[in-house]
C-alpha cells in the first residue's frame, strides 16, 4: 500500500497494482475510516478497484497533516471480515428493442438469448467502483460464459438505464452518455438524481442483483424504448 500526492489537495492511495475482488472489502473499510477521521476536512473520496483518491479542503487541513493522518489510517489493520453492504435489486427488460447487443452477445458466445438472460440474473455482483459518470457503478464479476469485450468503436449515444457488459464487468448507465459496452437490456429504475440524498444508491461493498421483467412492467415503471 502506498500514498502519493497528486497535487496539494489530492492524495492517491494504491492498495495493489492488480485487480482483485478480495480488495473490495479492504477498500470499503478504509474509505469508511477516512470519512470518519477527516469528517468536514474531506471534500471528496473516490474509491476504485485498487485505489482511493482523497481530496481535502486546504482551508481546513494542511497537506502535511492530511498525509500523516492517511499514513496512520493505512497502517491500521483492516478488518478481514466481510463488510455488510446493502443489497440492491434492479429490474431489467431484456429485449432487442432496448438491449441493442443482446442477439450479438448470444451469437458471439454460442448461447440462446434466454441463456444470456438467465446467466446475467443468476449472479450477485459486487459494487467495486463508482466512476466514469456520476452514479455509474462497476459491478463484478460477470459469468465467464457471457464475457464480452468492449466495442471497437463506442456508440456516441447510450440511453439512460442501459444494462451493459464489458469483459468481466456489468453496469447500468445512469444517464444518457457515450459508451462502448455491449447493451443487453434496460433498467427503468432511476440511479442518479442530483436532487436526491444520496444522489446515487451505490457504495463500495454493496451488492446488486438483477431480475427480468416484461415490457408491460417496464413501461409501467417508467421505462422508455428508444430506437438506435
C-alpha positions in Angstrom: 0.0 0.0 0.0 1.4 3.4 -0.9 0.3 7.1 -0.8 1.2 9.6 -3.4 0.4 13.3 -3.6 -1.4 14.0 -6.9 -1.4 17.8 -6.1 -1.7 19.9 -2.9 -5.3 18.9 -2.3 -5.4 15.3 -3.5 -3.8 12.0 -2.5 -3.9 8.7 -4.2 -3.8 5.5 -2.1 -2.8 2.4 -4.0 -3.5 -1.0 -2.4 -2.4 -3.1 -5.3 -1.3 -3.0 -8.9 -3.6 -5.9 -9.8 -7.4 -6.0 -9.7 -8.6 -8.5 -7.1 -12.2 -8.7 -5.8 -10.9 -9.5 -2.4 -9.6 -5.9 -2.2 -13.2 -4.5 -2.3 -13.7 -5.2 1.4 -10.4 -3.6 2.4 -11.1 -0.5 0.2 -14.6 -0.2 1.7 -13.3 -0.4 5.2 -10.5 2.2 4.5 -13.0 4.6 2.9 -15.2 4.4 6.0 -12.2 5.1 8.2 -11.1 8.1 6.1 -14.6 9.5 6.1 -14.9 9.2 9.9 -11.4 10.7 10.6 -11.4 13.5 8.1 -15.0 14.5 8.5 -15.6 18.1 7.4 -12.0 18.4 6.1 -12.8 15.9 3.3 -14.0 17.3 0.0 -14.4 14.1 -1.9 -13.3 10.5 -1.9 -13.3 8.2 -5.0 -12.6 4.5 -4.5 -11.8 2.2 -7.4 -10.8 -1.4 -7.9 -7.3 -0.9 -6.5 -7.1 2.8 -5.4 -8.7 5.5 -3.4 -8.5 9.2 -4.4 -8.8 11.5 -1.5 -9.4 15.3 -1.9 -9.1 17.6 1.2 -10.2 21.1 2.0 -6.9 23.1 2.2 -8.7 25.8 4.2 -9.4 23.3 7.0 -6.3 21.0 7.0 -2.8 21.2 5.7 -1.4 18.7 3.2 1.3 17.6 5.6 -1.2 16.8 8.4 -3.5 15.1 5.9 -0.8 12.9 4.5 0.4 11.9 8.0 -3.2 11.0 9.0 -3.7 9.0 5.8 -0.5 7.1 6.6 -1.7 6.3 10.1 -5.0 5.0 8.7 -3.4 2.9 6.1 -1.3 1.2 8.8 -4.5 0.3 10.6 -5.3 -3.4 10.5 -8.3 -3.5 8.2 -11.0 -6.0 9.1 -10.8 -9.3 7.3 -14.5 -9.9 7.9 -16.9 -9.2 5.1 -18.3 -5.7 5.2 -22.0 -5.9 5.1 -23.3 -3.6 2.4 -26.9 -3.3 1.2 -28.4 -5.5 -1.5 -29.8 -3.5 -4.4 -32.3 -5.4 -6.6 -32.8 -3.9 -10.1 -35.5 -4.8 -12.7 -34.3 -5.3 -16.3 -36.3 -5.5 -19.5 -34.1 -7.8 -21.6 -35.2 -7.4 -25.2 -33.6 -6.5 -28.6 -35.6 -3.2 -28.7 -33.7 -1.9 -25.6 -30.8 -4.5 -25.5 -29.3 -3.5 -28.8 -26.5 -6.1 -28.5 -28.4 -8.9 -26.9 -28.5 -11.1 -30.0 -24.9 -10.3 -30.8 -23.8 -11.3 -27.3 -25.8 -14.6 -27.6 -24.3 -15.4 -31.0 -20.8 -14.5 -30.0 -21.0 -16.8 -27.0 -22.9 -19.6 -28.8 -25.8 -19.2 -26.4 -29.5 -18.5 -26.7 -30.9 -15.1 -25.6 -32.7 -16.9 -22.7 -29.4 -18.4 -21.6 -27.8 -14.9 -21.6 -30.6 -13.5 -19.5 -30.6 -16.4 -17.0 -26.8 -16.2 -16.6 -26.9 -12.4 -16.1 -29.6 -12.7 -13.5 -28.1 -15.6 -11.7 -25.1 -13.8 -10.2 -25.0 -11.3 -7.3 -22.5 -8.6 -8.2 -20.2 -6.5 -6.0 -20.0 -2.8 -6.4 -16.3 -2.5 -6.9 -16.0 1.1 -8.1 -18.2 4.1 -8.9 -17.0 6.4 -11.7 -16.8 7.2 -15.4 -20.1 9.1 -14.9 -22.0 10.1 -11.7 -23.8 7.1 -10.4 -22.1 4.6 -12.8 -21.2 1.5 -10.7 -18.8 -1.1 -11.9 -20.2 -4.4 -10.9 -18.2 -7.7 -10.9 -17.8 -10.5 -11.6 -19.6 -11.5 -14.8 -20.1 -15.2 -15.6 -17.3 -16.1 -17.9 -19.8 -17.7 -20.3 -21.1 -14.3 -21.2 -18.0 -12.2 -21.1 -17.8 -9.8 -24.0 -15.1 -7.3 -24.9 -15.9 -3.6 -25.4 -17.0 -2.4 -28.8 -14.1 -1.4 -31.1 -15.9 1.8 -31.9 -18.0 3.2 -28.9 -21.5 4.5 -29.5 -21.9 8.2 -29.3 -25.3 7.7 -27.5 -26.3 5.1 -25.0 -29.7 5.7 -23.3 -30.1 6.1 -19.5 -30.9 2.7 -17.9 -29.0 0.7 -20.4 -27.7 -2.5 -18.8 -24.4 -3.5 -20.3 -21.5 -5.8 -20.1 -17.7 -5.5 -20.9 -15.0 -8.0 -20.1 -15.8 -9.3 -16.6 -18.0 -6.4 -15.6 -21.6 -5.3 -15.9 -23.2 -1.9 -15.2 -26.2 0.3 -15.7 -25.7 3.6 -17.5 -27.4 6.1 -15.0 -27.8 8.8 -17.7 -27.6 9.3 -21.4 -24.0 9.2 -22.5 -21.5 7.8 -25.0 -20.4 4.2 -24.3 -18.6 1.2 -25.6 -20.1 -1.6 -23.6 -22.5 -4.2 -25.0 -26.1 -3.4 -24.2 -28.3 -6.3 -23.2 -31.3 -4.7 -21.6 -32.7 -1.6 -19.8 -33.4 -0.8 -16.2 -36.3 1.6 -15.6 -35.1 2.5 -12.1 -33.6 5.9 -11.7 -30.0 5.6 -10.4 -28.8 9.2 -10.4 -30.6 12.3 -9.3 -28.7 15.4 -8.1 -31.8 16.4 -6.0 -31.7 13.2 -4.0 -29.6 12.5 -0.9 -27.7 10.4 -1.7 -27.6 11.2 -5.4 -26.9 7.5 -6.2 -27.7 4.3 -4.4 -24.4 2.7 -4.9 -21.5 2.4 -2.4 -18.4 0.2 -2.5 -19.2 -3.0 -0.7 -22.9 -3.0 -1.8 -24.2 -5.9 -3.9 -26.5 -5.9 -6.9 -29.0 -8.5 -8.2 -30.8 -8.2 -11.5 -34.2 -9.7 -12.3 -36.1 -9.9 -15.6 -39.4 -8.0 -16.2 -41.7 -7.9 -19.3 -42.4 -4.9 -21.5 -45.7 -4.0 -19.7 -43.9 -3.9 -16.3 -41.0 -1.9 -17.9 -43.3 0.8 -19.3 -45.3 0.9 -16.1 -42.1 1.6 -14.1 -41.3 4.5 -16.5 -39.1 2.7 -18.9 -38.8 4.1 -22.5 -38.0 2.3 -25.7 -35.5 4.3 -27.8 -34.6 3.2 -31.3 -30.9 3.2 -32.1 
